[in-house]
Amino acid sequence: MIFEMWGDNGVPADSFYQIRPECINDVPVSRFKIKPGKTLSPRKWHAAFTEEGYLDIGKILRRIYRGGIHPSIRGEVWEFLLGCYDPKSTFDEREQIRQRRRLEYARWKEECRQMFPFVGSGRYISSPVITDDGQPIQDPSVLLESNPDKGLVLVPQDNYRSSSIDARNNLEKVTDKRVIQWLLTLHQIGLDVIRTDRTLVFYEKQENLSKLWDILAVYAWLDKDVGYGQGMSDLCSPMIILLEDEADAFWCFERLMRRLRGNFKCTDRSVGVETQLSNLASITQVLDPKLHKHLEQLGGGDYLFAFRMLMVQFRREFSFCDSLYLWEMMWALEYDPDLFWMYEDARRAPTSAESSRGKVKSIRQCGKYERENMRTGAKNSETPLPISIFLAASVLKDKSSKLLHEARGLDDVVKILNDMTGNLDAKKACSGAMKLHKKYLRKAKKT
């Protein structure tokens, strides 16, 4: 992808993520603008590295919070924010890790291809290929008229119908339960892929859709406990756009899922995100008891109306560009310099990089939100609350008066919150979240 370099002050960042002409009037205009002196520029980014490649992450975090990241370097900066790489590593060490991971991804992808030949073929599927008991569905490339009650429809995929039928006809009855479960998810991934960021020119290309499908299919196979859940395509899509190499995009997504996979972990009785919704209810009860009581009276005490916000990290509440800006601010505020080592398997890490472990953490290298948790002792609790919960609380606080005066039922609550789409300011929301976080910690300390 070709990016422009610095332009005039206040250049809108939308120009880097081209919208399909027929969709221009349907998408909100982004508020995020590239601001020289505030936005992290390529020059400032490269200047933050020493000759060997060590990164002064502290400087970078402050700049990101002030003005976001220039789109031309967003992908490589995100790799650090998400813990793909240790800022205390060298250029050579990171290149070794990158190459090892690319090989690892290629191996996993081949493993998936052996089970289902569409993986890595440049195509994707959006109709079922197997039944619940492992019987292959011979021709799923048309509307399955024999099962109209299931509503299984395949969106046409150009000229690939005949070859896809041949590929699927080679499937034999599957008996392995894990393989059956994985094969059952592939069409759902396809259905979600064709709905994801469909207003972007980027996804007019079949190869980009199939890349997104491949990554989600491989991830679903590897994560035995969670597999695939709706919403993951929204989280993965930006990685595909920002990082040219598919394996690099996969690892960025995998690191993001380390933070969020709990939201997708379902049992017969609950959905993982319910824990965060419960935390949001507790925070609102402390910080805005009047609103909390009103929501309870309307039957919304479970806060399910905020489900989407937390599940896909506000992707639907902001324009595409603003959601990326919001994410990078959140990650910069939460940044922990030990993130890489929390995620990485130490036995596979380069020996020279391992020497950075065990050192006292520099508070200067931590994000502002992380520092606040360290200062108040919240970091010592079992699981510190993520900033996303306070962001949701900030959004509710901002709409508190409207919700109190206009919401007479849960439908009104949902409508008021949906009307915010495209009208929220990411920087203001983050600032509000930080203020609420401080206030909550103060009040919690007193109780």
C-alpha positions in Angstrom: 0.0 0.0 0.0 1.4 3.4 -0.9 1.2 6.1 1.7 1.7 9.9 1.4 4.2 11.6 3.5 3.6 14.6 5.7 1.2 17.1 4.2 -0.2 20.3 5.5 -1.3 20.8 9.1 -4.6 19.0 9.7 -4.5 16.6 6.8 -7.5 14.1 7.2 -6.3 10.6 7.6 -9.3 9.2 5.7 -7.3 9.6 2.4 -5.1 6.6 3.5 -8.1 4.2 3.7 -10.0 4.8 0.5 -13.8 4.5 0.6 -15.8 3.0 -2.3 -17.5 5.8 -4.2 -21.0 4.4 -3.7 -20.4 4.2 0.0 -19.1 7.7 0.7 -22.4 9.1 1.9 -23.0 6.0 4.2 -19.9 6.3 6.3 -19.1 8.9 9.0 -16.4 11.4 8.4 -13.3 10.8 10.5 -12.3 13.4 13.1 -8.7 12.2 13.3 -6.3 14.4 11.4 -2.6 14.2 10.9 -1.0 17.0 12.9 2.7 17.8 12.5 4.2 18.3 15.9 1.6 16.0 17.6 1.1 12.9 15.5 3.9 10.4 15.6 5.7 11.0 12.3 8.0 8.6 10.5 11.0 10.8 11.4 10.2 10.8 15.1 9.6 7.1 15.0 12.9 6.3 13.4 14.7 8.7 15.6 13.5 6.8 18.7 15.7 3.8 17.8 19.4 3.6 18.7 21.9 2.4 16.1 21.5 -1.2 17.3 17.7 -1.0 17.3 16.8 -0.4 20.9 13.6 1.6 21.1 12.8 4.4 23.6 9.2 3.4 23.9 8.4 6.1 26.5 8.8 8.9 24.1 6.7 7.1 21.5 3.8 6.5 24.0 3.5 10.2 24.9 3.4 11.2 21.3 0.8 8.6 20.4 -1.5 9.8 23.1 -1.0 13.4 22.0 -1.8 12.9 18.3 -2.0 9.2 17.2 0.3 7.6 14.6 1.0 8.6 11.0 -0.7 5.9 8.8 2.5 5.2 6.9 4.1 3.7 10.0 1.0 2.5 11.9 1.5 -1.2 11.3 5.1 -1.4 12.6 4.3 0.7 15.6 1.3 -1.5 16.4 3.6 -4.5 16.5 5.4 -2.9 19.5 2.2 -1.7 21.2 0.6 -5.1 21.0 3.7 -6.9 22.4 5.0 -8.6 19.2 8.4 -7.2 19.9 10.4 -6.1 22.9 11.6 -2.5 22.7 14.8 -3.6 24.4 15.7 -5.9 21.4 17.9 -5.1 18.5 17.1 -4.9 14.8 18.8 -8.3 14.3 17.0 -10.0 17.1 13.6 -8.8 15.9 14.4 -9.9 12.3 15.2 -13.4 13.7 11.9 -13.5 15.5 10.0 -12.2 12.5 11.4 -14.9 10.2 10.8 -17.6 12.8 7.2 -16.6 13.2 6.6 -16.4 9.4 7.8 -20.0 9.1 5.6 -21.0 12.0 2.6 -19.4 10.5 3.3 -21.1 7.1 3.5 -24.4 8.9 0.2 -23.9 10.6 -1.4 -22.7 7.4 -0.2 -25.8 5.6 -1.6 -28.0 8.3 -5.0 -26.3 7.8 -4.7 -26.7 4.0 -4.1 -30.4 4.3 -7.5 -30.6 6.1 -9.3 -28.2 3.8 -7.7 -27.2 0.4 -9.3 -23.8 0.3 -6.9 -22.5 2.9 -4.2 -20.6 1.1 -5.8 -21.0 -2.3 -6.7 -17.3 -2.7 -10.4 -18.1 -2.2 -12.8 -18.4 0.7 -16.1 -20.1 1.5 -19.3 -18.8 2.9 -21.5 -21.9 2.9 -21.2 -25.1 4.9 -18.8 -27.8 3.8 -19.7 -30.5 6.4 -22.6 -31.6 8.6 -22.6 -31.8 12.4 -21.8 -35.5 12.2 -18.9 -35.1 9.8 -20.5 -35.9 6.5 -19.2 -33.7 3.7 -21.6 -31.5 1.8 -20.9 -32.2 -1.8 -22.1 -29.0 -3.5 -22.5 -26.1 -1.1 -21.7 -23.5 -3.7 -25.4 -22.7 -4.3 -28.3 -21.9 -2.1 -29.0 -25.1 -0.1 -32.7 -25.5 -1.0 -32.9 -28.7 0.9 -32.2 -26.8 4.1 -34.1 -23.5 3.6 -34.8 -23.2 7.3 -31.1 -22.7 8.0 -30.8 -19.8 5.6 -27.4 -21.0 4.2 -26.5 -18.8 1.3 -23.2 -18.5 -0.5 -22.3 -15.1 -2.0 -21.0 -15.8 -5.6 -17.2 -15.8 -5.8 -16.4 -14.8 -9.3 -15.2 -17.8 -11.4 -14.4 -20.2 -8.6 -17.5 -22.2 -8.4 -16.5 -25.2 -10.6 -13.1 -25.6 -8.9 -14.6 -25.2 -5.5 -17.0 -28.0 -6.1 -14.2 -30.3 -7.2 -12.2 -29.3 -4.1 -15.0 -30.0 -1.8 -16.0 -33.3 -3.5 -12.6 -34.7 -2.3 -13.7 -34.3 1.3 -14.3 -37.6 3.0 -16.3 -38.3 6.2 -14.5 -36.7 9.2 -14.6 -38.4 12.6 -12.2 -36.2 14.6 -14.4 -34.0 16.7 -11.9 -31.1 16.7 -11.6 -31.1 12.9 -15.4 -31.3 12.5 -15.8 -28.3 14.8 -13.2 -26.3 12.9 -14.7 -27.2 9.5 -18.1 -26.1 10.8 -16.8 -22.6 11.5 -15.3 -22.0 8.1 -18.4 -20.8 6.4 -19.3 -18.5 9.3 -15.9 -16.9 9.0 -16.6 -16.5 5.3 -20.0 -14.9 5.9 -18.4 -12.4 8.4 -15.5 -11.7 6.1 -17.7 -10.4 3.3 -19.5 -8.1 5.7 -16.3 -6.7 7.3 -15.3 -3.1 6.3 -17.2 -3.6 3.1 -17.1 0.2 2.4 -13.3 0.1 1.9 -11.8 -0.2 -1.6 -9.2 -2.5 -0.1 -11.8 -5.3 0.3 -12.9 -5.1 -3.3 -10.0 -7.4 -4.1 -10.6 -11.1 -3.7 -7.1 -11.7 -2.5 -7.6 -9.4 0.5 -10.8 -11.1 1.5 -9.2 -14.5 1.3 -6.2 -13.3 3.3 -8.6 -12.2 6.1 -10.4 -15.6 5.8 -7.1 -17.5 5.9 -5.9 -15.8 9.1 -9.1 -16.3 10.9 -9.3 -19.9 9.8 -5.8 -20.6 11.0 -6.4 -18.9 14.3 -9.7 -20.8 14.8 -7.7 -24.1 14.4 -5.0 -23.1 16.8 -7.1 -21.6 19.6 -8.7 -24.9 20.8 -10.7 -23.3 23.7 -12.2 -20.3 21.8 -11.9 -21.1 18.1 -13.7 -18.4 16.1 -16.3 -16.0 17.3 -18.3 -13.3 15.5 -16.5 -10.0 15.9 -13.0 -11.4 15.4 -13.1 -10.3 11.7 -13.6 -6.7 12.9 -10.5 -7.0 15.1 -8.4 -8.7 12.5 -9.3 -6.5 9.5 -7.1 -3.5 10.3 -4.1 -5.8 10.7 -4.5 -7.1 7.1 -4.7 -3.5 5.8 -1.7 -2.2 7.8 0.7 -5.1 7.5 1.5 -6.3 4.0 2.9 -9.7 5.0 0.1 -12.1 6.0 2.1 -13.8 8.7 3.0 -10.4 10.3 -0.7 -9.5 10.3 -1.6 -12.9 11.9 0.8 -12.4 14.7 -0.5 -8.9 15.4 -4.0 -10.3 15.5 -2.9 -13.1 17.7 -1.4 -10.6 20.2 -4.5 -8.6 20.2 -6.5 -11.7 20.9 -4.3 -12.4 23.9 -6.0 -9.4 25.5 -9.5 -10.0 24.2 -10.0 -13.8 23.8 -11.7 -13.9 27.2 -14.6 -11.9 25.7 -15.1 -14.8 23.2 -14.9 -17.6 25.6 -18.4 -19.1 25.9 -19.9 -21.8 28.0 -23.5 -23.2 28.1 -24.4 -20.6 30.7 -22.4 -17.4 29.8 -20.4 -15.4 27.3 -17.0 -14.2 28.3 -17.7 -10.5 27.8 -20.4 -10.7 30.5 -17.6 -10.3 33.1 -16.6 -6.9 31.5 -20.3 -5.9 31.3 -20.6 -6.7 35.0 -17.5 -4.5 35.7 -19.0 -1.7 33.7 -22.2 -2.0 35.8 -20.2 -1.8 39.0 -18.2 1.3 37.7 -21.3 3.1 36.7 -23.0 2.3 40.0 -20.1 4.0 41.8 -19.6 6.9 39.5 -23.1 7.7 38.3 -25.5 5.9 40.7 -28.5 7.8 39.3 -27.9 6.5 35.8 -27.2 3.0 37.0 -30.5 2.9 38.9 -32.4 4.2 35.9 -30.9 1.6 33.7 -31.8 -1.1 36.2 -35.4 0.1 36.3 -35.5 -0.2 32.5 -34.4 -3.8 32.8 -30.9 -3.0 31.6 -29.0 -3.9 34.7 -27.0 -6.6 32.8 -25.6 -3.8 30.5 -26.1 -6.0 27.4 -26.7 -2.8 25.4 -22.9 -2.2 25.7 -22.0 -5.7 24.4 -20.9 -4.5 21.0 -18.7 -1.7 22.3 -16.6 -4.1 24.4 -16.7 -7.1 22.1 -15.2 -5.4 19.1 -13.5 -2.5 20.9 -15.7 0.4 19.6 -15.2 -0.5 15.9 -18.8 0.2 15.2 -19.1 3.4 17.3 -16.3 5.2 15.3 -15.4 5.6 11.7 -12.7 3.1 10.5 -9.9 5.7 10.8 -11.1 7.0 14.2 -11.3 3.5 15.6 -7.7 2.9 14.7 -6.8 6.1 16.4 -8.8 5.1 19.5 -7.1 1.7 19.6 -3.6 3.0 19.5 -4.3 5.6 22.2 -5.8 2.8 24.4 -2.8 0.6 23.8 -0.3 3.4 24.4 -2.1 4.3 27.7 -2.1 0.6 28.8 1.4 -0.2 27.6 3.5 -2.4 29.9 7.2 -2.8 28.8 7.0 -6.4 30.0 4.3 -7.2 27.5 6.5 -9.1 25.1 7.8 -11.4 27.8 4.3 -12.0 29.1 3.4 -13.4 25.7 6.5 -14.9 24.4 7.6 -18.4 25.2 11.0 -17.7 26.8 12.6 -21.0 25.7 12.2 -19.9 22.1 13.5 -16.4 22.6 16.9 -15.3 21.5 19.4 -15.7 24.4 20.7 -12.1 24.0 17.3 -10.7 24.3 16.6 -12.8 27.4 19.0 -10.6 29.4 16.3 -7.8 29.4 14.1 -10.0 31.6 14.1 -9.6 35.3 15.2 -6.0 35.3 13.2 -3.4 37.3 10.5 -2.0 35.2 11.0 1.7 34.3 7.8 3.6 35.0 8.8 6.0 32.3 8.4 3.2 29.7 4.9 2.5 30.9 1.7 4.0 29.5 -0.2 6.6 31.6 -3.0 4.2 32.5 -0.5 1.5 33.5 1.4 4.0 35.6 -1.8 4.9 37.5 -2.5 1.3 38.2 1.0 0.8 39.5 0.9 3.9 41.6 -2.4 3.0 43.3 -1.7 -0.7 43.7 -4.4 -1.7 41.2 -1.8 -3.6 39.2 -1.4 -6.0 42.2 -5.0 -7.1 42.0 -5.8 -10.3 40.2 -6.8 -8.7 36.9 -6.6 -4.9 36.5 -9.6 -3.6 34.6 -8.9 -2.7 31.0 -9.2 0.9 29.9 -12.0 -0.2 27.4 -14.4 -0.6 30.3 -13.7 3.0 31.4 -14.1 4.1 27.8 -17.6 2.6 27.8 -18.3 4.2 31.1 -17.1 7.5 29.7 -19.5 7.1 26.7 -22.4 6.4 29.1 -21.4 9.4 31.3 -21.4 11.6 28.3 -24.9 10.5 27.4 -26.2 10.3 31.0 -28.5 13.3 30.8 -30.1 12.1 27.5 -30.5 8.6 28.8 -32.1 9.8 32.0 -34.6 12.1 30.3 -35.4 10.3 27.1 -34.9 6.6 27.7 -38.2 5.0 28.6 -37.3 1.5 27.7 -34.3 -0.6 26.6 -35.1 0.1 22.9 -34.6 3.8 23.7 -31.2 3.1 25.3 -30.0 1.2 22.3 -31.2 3.9 19.9 -29.5 6.7 21.9 -26.2 4.7 21.9 -26.5 3.8 18.2 -27.1 7.4 17.3 -23.6 8.2 18.6 -22.0 6.3 15.7 -19.6 8.6 14.0 -20.3 11.4 16.4 -17.8 10.5 19.1 -14.4 12.1 19.6 -11.8 9.4 20.3 -9.4 11.8 22.1 -12.2 13.1 24.3 -13.4 9.6 25.1 -9.9 8.5 26.1 -9.5 11.6 28.3 -12.9 10.9 29.9 -11.9 7.3 30.5 -8.7 8.4 32.3 -10.6 10.8 34.5 -13.2 8.2 35.4 -10.4 5.7 36.1 -8.8 8.0 38.7 -12.1 8.9 40.3 -13.1 5.2 40.5 -9.8 4.2 42.1 -10.2 7.0 44.7 -13.7 6.0 45.6 -12.9 2.3 45.6 -10.0 3.0 48.0 -12.3 4.7 50.5 -14.8 1.8 50.6 
